[in-house]
Amino acid sequence: MYDVVISGAGPAGSKCAEILSKNGFKVALIEKDVNWRKPCGGAVNSRIFKYYPQLRKFDFHRINKINIYSADFYKFGYRWKEAIDYSINVDRLEFDNLLRNIAIDAGAELFDKNMSYDFIIKDKQRIGVKTKSPSGIQEYKGKIIVIADGMSSKLAIKSGLKKKWKREEIMVAKSAIMEGVNNIDKETISLFFKSFRGYGWLFPLEENKFNIGVGTIGEDNLKYNLNHIFNEFLNDSKIKNFIPENNYKKIWMGACPIPGLGVLDKSLYGDNMMLIGDAAGFVNPISGEGICPSIASGKAAAETGINALENENISQQSLRNYKFHPTIRKIARSYKLTRSLLDFCFENQGQNFSKMCKIAEKDSVFREKVVNMFLFSKAPPKDFIMRLKSEN
């Protein structure tokens, strides 16, 4: 019997497992495949060092600038090298395994090649998780169950905490890691917003290695073919200025859905259960950044679980403290406001977004608000959209 069973050993699950284990609790960390790489740009802002100060000693690719392009290719750029700490860009396979190993070193027990598919039920109570593994069905019993296995989680649906995702509630993205001579600024991540509801990205990883991807959002998931817009983006004449070669080596390629509505604050907890990470919508609706928010959700869930276990009260009433954790409330509130801004930015075939970039170039105060929104998931103030609407 474990104190906590965590299904999913991505950044959210690993952080949750690390904190619980460091506090003396017995944790089972279940993962479907440690060799799976999540389709993701891999940009991680400087807040990561708050959660993992030890990452500074690793040689991750450093980022000090962001370029944001509107649909008509108006560029808004911001360099923060002298103003704030550097960000990093990572290969998710390497990065996720590093965070898992930190959790294991703290005392968590990792069970790889285990696909969670159902709960163990006793006296009408969920007391653990059933998994499918190469050696057959496995069972992991625990007092608290943390669901951290992403948007495809079977447990999240079977828990009754949330319904199946609708196509219009998500972003569908495809990305690739490629290698070859290129003209990408090695300190700069670039986002390319589209006239439809979607955007592409171009992120450096090493001298001749980069991550490129594109995605659609909401109702436009049904209007556009993901493979088609990926190839179109790859061969766009403006993108060719960055990657002029015709035969880049494809090291890896993948596609996956990403939460598009922000935090599912009505689905975060129940009796002896909590949802964290992508499974609970901890992804910025406008930038797609989800690594740090997911880690924050794992930390908050761990702190809630510690309190519940110490008080021997793992009821829904006790675990509601997770939803009302100051960090979770701040992220949820921020993403609701950001979501409303996202809808506005994609109106008029992206012209509203272009207007935002142009104002930011001229107005330093407004520029800071845009930067905070993209780099630090800070919600824009109430007068932000009013300013956009008032500009001719």
C-alpha positions in Angstrom: 0.0 0.0 0.0 1.3 3.4 -1.0 0.4 6.7 0.5 0.1 8.2 -3.0 -0.2 6.6 -6.4 0.6 9.0 -9.3 -0.4 8.0 -12.8 1.9 9.9 -15.2 5.5 10.8 -14.7 5.7 13.9 -16.8 6.8 17.2 -15.2 3.6 17.5 -13.1 3.7 14.0 -11.8 7.4 14.0 -11.2 7.3 17.2 -9.2 4.4 15.9 -7.1 6.3 12.6 -6.5 9.5 14.4 -5.5 7.9 16.6 -2.9 5.8 13.8 -1.3 8.8 11.5 -1.2 11.0 14.2 0.4 8.4 14.5 3.1 8.6 10.8 3.9 5.6 9.4 2.1 5.6 6.3 0.0 4.9 7.1 -3.6 4.3 4.9 -6.7 5.0 6.9 -9.9 3.4 5.1 -12.9 4.6 5.9 -16.4 3.5 4.4 -19.8 6.9 4.8 -21.4 10.0 6.8 -20.3 11.2 6.7 -23.9 8.2 8.6 -25.2 8.8 12.2 -26.2 5.9 14.6 -25.9 5.3 16.6 -29.1 6.2 20.1 -27.7 8.4 23.1 -28.6 10.3 22.6 -25.4 10.6 26.3 -24.4 10.8 26.7 -20.6 10.8 30.1 -19.0 13.1 31.1 -16.2 10.6 30.2 -13.5 11.8 26.7 -13.9 14.8 27.5 -11.7 12.4 28.3 -8.8 11.2 24.7 -8.9 14.5 23.1 -10.0 17.5 25.3 -9.1 19.8 22.3 -9.8 19.0 22.7 -13.5 21.4 25.6 -13.8 24.3 23.1 -13.7 23.1 21.4 -16.9 24.0 22.5 -20.4 20.5 23.4 -21.7 20.3 25.7 -24.6 19.8 29.3 -23.3 17.2 31.7 -24.7 17.3 35.4 -24.2 14.9 36.8 -26.8 11.4 36.2 -28.3 10.1 37.2 -31.7 6.4 37.2 -32.2 5.1 37.5 -35.8 1.5 38.4 -36.7 -0.4 36.8 -39.6 0.8 39.6 -41.9 4.4 39.0 -40.6 4.7 42.1 -38.5 7.4 41.3 -36.0 7.4 42.2 -32.3 10.7 41.4 -30.6 11.9 41.5 -27.0 15.3 40.7 -25.6 15.6 40.2 -21.9 19.3 39.3 -21.5 20.0 42.2 -19.2 16.6 42.5 -17.6 15.6 39.0 -16.3 17.0 35.5 -16.0 17.6 33.4 -19.1 15.1 30.8 -20.3 16.0 27.4 -21.7 14.9 25.3 -24.7 14.9 21.5 -24.1 14.4 18.2 -25.8 11.5 16.8 -23.9 12.8 13.3 -23.9 15.9 14.3 -22.1 14.2 16.9 -19.9 11.3 14.7 -18.7 13.7 11.9 -17.8 15.8 14.3 -15.8 12.9 15.4 -13.7 11.8 11.8 -13.2 15.3 10.9 -11.9 15.1 13.7 -9.4 11.8 12.2 -8.1 13.4 8.8 -8.0 16.4 10.1 -6.1 14.0 11.6 -3.6 12.5 8.2 -2.9 9.6 7.7 -5.4 9.3 4.2 -7.0 9.0 4.4 -10.8 7.0 1.8 -12.6 7.7 2.1 -16.3 5.8 0.4 -19.2 2.6 0.6 -17.2 -0.5 2.0 -18.9 -3.2 3.1 -16.4 -6.6 2.1 -17.5 -8.9 1.7 -14.5 -9.3 2.1 -10.8 -9.2 -0.6 -8.1 -12.6 -0.5 -6.4 -13.4 -1.8 -2.9 -16.7 -1.1 -1.0 -17.5 1.5 -3.7 -14.3 3.4 -3.0 -11.4 3.9 -5.4 -8.3 2.5 -3.6 -5.8 2.3 -6.4 -5.0 2.0 -10.0 -4.9 -0.9 -12.5 -2.3 -0.9 -15.3 -1.5 -2.9 -18.3 2.2 -3.9 -18.5 4.4 -6.3 -20.5 4.0 -8.9 -17.7 0.2 -8.5 -17.4 -2.3 -6.6 -15.3 -0.7 -4.8 -12.3 -2.4 -3.1 -9.3 -1.1 -0.2 -7.3 -3.0 0.6 -4.1 -2.8 4.0 -2.5 -4.6 6.3 -0.1 -4.6 9.2 -2.6 -4.6 8.9 -6.4 -3.1 11.7 -8.5 -4.0 11.7 -12.1 -1.2 13.2 -14.2 -1.2 11.2 -17.4 -2.3 14.0 -19.8 -5.2 14.6 -22.1 -5.5 11.0 -23.1 -6.0 9.9 -19.5 -8.5 7.1 -19.1 -8.5 7.6 -15.3 -9.6 11.3 -15.6 -12.8 10.2 -17.5 -13.5 7.2 -15.3 -13.1 9.3 -12.2 -16.2 11.3 -13.1 -14.3 14.5 -12.5 -14.4 15.5 -16.2 -16.0 14.5 -19.5 -14.2 13.6 -22.7 -12.5 16.5 -24.4 -14.3 18.0 -27.3 -12.4 18.9 -30.5 -13.1 22.6 -30.1 -11.7 22.6 -26.5 -8.2 21.7 -27.6 -5.2 22.7 -29.7 -3.8 20.0 -32.0 -0.1 20.4 -32.7 2.5 18.7 -34.8 6.2 19.3 -34.2 9.6 17.9 -35.4 13.2 18.1 -34.3 15.4 18.7 -37.3 19.1 19.0 -38.0 21.0 21.0 -40.6 22.6 24.4 -41.4 20.1 27.2 -40.7 19.8 30.9 -40.1 18.0 30.8 -36.7 19.2 33.2 -34.1 20.5 30.8 -31.5 19.3 32.9 -28.5 15.8 33.5 -29.9 12.5 31.6 -29.9 10.0 32.7 -32.6 6.2 32.4 -32.7 4.2 32.8 -35.9 0.5 33.6 -35.5 -1.8 32.7 -38.4 -4.8 34.3 -40.0 -6.7 31.2 -38.8 -6.8 30.2 -35.1 -3.4 28.7 -34.8 0.3 29.5 -34.8 3.7 28.0 -35.6 7.0 28.0 -33.8 10.7 27.8 -34.5 13.0 27.1 -31.5 16.8 26.5 -31.6 18.1 23.5 -29.7 21.8 23.4 -30.7 24.0 25.0 -33.3 22.4 23.1 -36.2 19.4 21.5 -34.4 15.9 23.1 -34.0 12.3 22.3 -33.1 9.7 23.4 -35.6 5.9 23.0 -35.2 2.4 24.3 -35.9 -1.0 23.8 -34.4 -4.7 24.8 -34.8 -7.0 25.9 -32.0 -10.7 25.3 -31.2 -13.1 25.2 -34.1 -10.3 25.5 -36.6 -9.2 22.0 -35.6 -12.1 20.9 -37.8 -11.3 23.2 -40.7 -7.6 22.5 -41.3 -5.6 19.4 -41.9 -2.7 19.3 -39.5 -0.3 17.5 -41.8 -1.1 20.0 -44.6 -0.5 23.1 -42.5 2.7 21.6 -41.1 4.1 21.1 -44.5 2.8 24.5 -45.7 4.5 26.1 -42.7 7.8 24.2 -43.3 7.8 25.5 -46.9 6.6 29.0 -46.4 8.8 31.5 -48.2 9.3 33.6 -45.0 10.1 30.5 -42.9 12.6 29.5 -45.6 14.6 32.6 -44.7 15.4 30.8 -41.4 15.7 27.2 -42.7 16.8 27.6 -46.4 17.9 24.0 -47.0 15.6 21.5 -48.7 16.7 18.3 -47.0 16.9 18.7 -43.2 17.5 15.5 -41.3 14.4 14.6 -39.3 15.5 13.3 -35.9 12.0 13.0 -34.6 8.4 14.0 -35.4 5.1 13.7 -33.5 1.6 15.1 -33.0 -0.7 15.4 -30.0 -3.6 17.4 -28.5 -3.0 20.2 -26.0 -5.6 21.7 -23.6 -6.9 25.0 -25.1 -9.3 26.4 -22.5 -7.1 26.8 -19.5 -7.5 25.2 -16.1 -10.5 23.0 -15.6 -11.1 24.4 -12.1 -14.4 22.4 -11.7 -12.6 19.1 -12.2 -9.5 19.3 -10.0 -10.4 17.1 -7.1 -12.7 14.5 -5.5 -12.6 12.0 -2.7 -8.9 10.9 -2.5 -8.2 12.1 -6.0 -6.6 15.2 -7.7 -6.0 16.1 -11.4 -2.7 17.9 -12.3 -0.8 18.9 -15.4 -2.3 18.6 -18.9 -5.1 16.3 -17.6 -6.4 19.4 -15.7 -5.7 22.0 -18.4 -2.6 23.7 -17.0 -1.5 25.2 -20.4 -1.5 28.9 -21.3 -4.3 29.3 -23.9 -2.4 31.9 -25.9 1.2 30.7 -25.9 0.8 27.0 -25.3 3.3 27.1 -22.5 2.5 24.3 -20.1 5.7 23.0 -18.5 6.0 25.4 -15.6 2.2 25.6 -14.9 2.1 21.8 -14.8 5.0 21.7 -12.4 3.3 24.3 -10.2 0.1 22.1 -10.2 2.1 19.1 -9.1 3.7 21.1 -6.3 0.3 22.4 -5.1 -1.2 18.9 -5.2 1.7 17.5 -3.2 1.4 20.2 -0.5 -2.4 19.5 -0.4 -1.7 15.7 -0.1 0.8 16.1 2.7 -1.7 18.1 4.7 -4.5 15.6 4.0 -2.3 12.5 4.9 -1.0 14.1 8.1 -4.5 14.9 9.2 -5.8 11.5 8.1 -8.5 13.1 6.0 -8.4 12.4 2.3 -12.0 13.4 1.6 -13.2 15.7 -1.1 -13.6 18.4 1.5 -10.0 18.1 2.5 -8.6 17.9 -1.0 -10.6 21.0 -2.1 -7.6 22.9 -0.7 -5.8 22.0 -3.9 -8.3 24.1 -6.0 -8.0 27.0 -3.6 -4.2 26.9 -3.3 -3.0 30.4 -4.0 -0.9 29.2 -6.9 -3.7 27.3 -8.5 -6.2 30.2 -8.1 -3.7 32.6 -9.6 -3.0 30.4 -12.7 -6.8 29.7 -13.2 -7.7 33.3 -13.0 -4.9 34.3 -15.4 -5.8 31.8 -18.0 -9.5 32.8 -18.0 -8.5 36.4 -18.9 -5.9 35.2 -21.4 -8.5 33.0 -23.1 -10.8 36.0 -23.7 -7.8 37.8 -25.2 -7.1 34.8 -27.5 -10.6 35.0 -29.0 -10.1 38.7 -29.7 -6.6 38.3 -31.2 -7.8 35.9 -33.8 -10.7 38.0 -35.0 -10.4 39.8 -38.4 -8.0 37.2 -39.7 -5.4 38.0 -37.1 -5.4 41.8 -37.7 -6.2 42.4 -34.0 -3.0 40.5 -33.1 -1.0 42.5 -35.6 -2.4 45.7 -33.9 -1.2 44.4 -30.5 2.3 43.9 -31.8 2.4 47.4 -33.4 1.3 49.1 -30.2 3.8 47.1 -28.2 6.6 48.3 -30.4 5.7 51.9 -29.7 4.6 51.8 -26.0 7.0 50.4 -23.4 4.3 49.9 -20.7 2.1 48.0 -23.1 5.1 46.1 -24.4 5.8 44.9 -20.8 2.2 43.6 -20.5 2.6 41.6 -23.7 5.9 40.1 -22.7 4.6 39.1 -19.3 1.6 37.4 -20.9 3.8 35.3 -23.3 6.8 34.7 -21.0 5.3 34.4 -17.6 1.6 33.6 -18.2 0.5 36.8 -16.5 -3.0 37.8 -17.3 -3.4 41.2 -19.1 -5.1 43.9 -17.0 -8.7 44.9 -17.7 -7.8 47.9 -19.8 -5.6 45.8 -22.1 -8.3 44.8 -24.6 -9.9 48.2 -24.3 -6.7 49.8 -25.4 -6.6 47.4 -28.4 -10.2 48.2 -29.4 -9.6 52.0 -29.1 -6.7 52.0 -31.5 -7.4 52.7 -35.1 
